[in-house]
Amino acid sequence: MTNASARPGKIADFHCDVLGKLLYSPELNPLDSSANPADNSLDVTLDRQLAGNYMLQAYAIYLTESKPKTIYPLLRSIDLFREKILSCPEYEMVRSKSDLERAVAQGKIAALLTLEGADGLEGDWALLRNVYELGVRILGLTWNYANWAADGVLEPRQGGLTAKGRELVRISKELGLLLDVSHLTDTAFWELVELTERPLIASHSNARAICPHHRNLTDDQIRALIALDGRIGLTYVPYFVTDRKEAYVKDLLPHIEHICSLGGENHLMLGSDFDGIELHVNGLRHAGEVGNLREMIVSAYGTSFAEKLLNENALRFLSKNLPE
Ligand SMILES: [Zn+2]
């Protein structure tokens, strides 16, 4: 088990879209925010992670809707991850429990590779196995639309998993690939819960009872994730936080409170969606401002709960579910 308690206030973030931006703007520098143009910057950069006291960052491979979603941009994204992020010694790639323990022991930022949308795998199990070999450890089945595996939240027919998607669940279990339900339709969510024998995560979704957005989770969905010992990543997408015009850091509190009231104290973590959003919560514009969230949680609930939400719940999930 990782010794998270020795690193108070450290941040573990289960979702950002830096790789999505790098794919289309490879000139951006994920190590130094001052090197980027102000109008086309990255929310998550090394200097900002250090300022925010980060210990873990999940980097999602995301292929935009505007270009073909094939294996080529997916592989290019993994190369960008290695060349532009992992090449810096402050990071340690995490594919296994022992990688995670080493990253924590050495005080590095654990870098976890995830895939947002199975589209680029093209329904080919050989591609899936290769992508796993390259280090992808968490897979979100869809983005907002339908693909070969399942329907995403904005797909009008609101379907569930395809036959191939069901096989994907089975093969993912064999491989040890973890599954992410953020972006799925409610139908696909429940079919997946029915099929899975492993914990699921919602890497970047809030509570629908607090903010009625289809990307947020219903109370029954939150209970189902908790029952599977899965995780919910509190996200800072302003319109998933509140339906008012402006979102503030304090608007995250009712989501925390609500998910905990359903039994989620040991299942809630962070999933910023930085670099996947054009608008930001006031006071949470980039990784360097996460201290505002930390301060608010500490003053509302005290340090031991804050540690769970900021890092311990995420680390315990990985310690339990990553391969040896
Ligand atoms: Zn997303």
Boltz pocket constraint, residues with backbone or C-beta under 6 A from the ligand:
constraints:
  - pocket:
      binder: B
      contacts: [[A, 116], [A, 182], [A, 183], [A, 204], [A, 273], [A, 276]]
      max_distance: 6.0
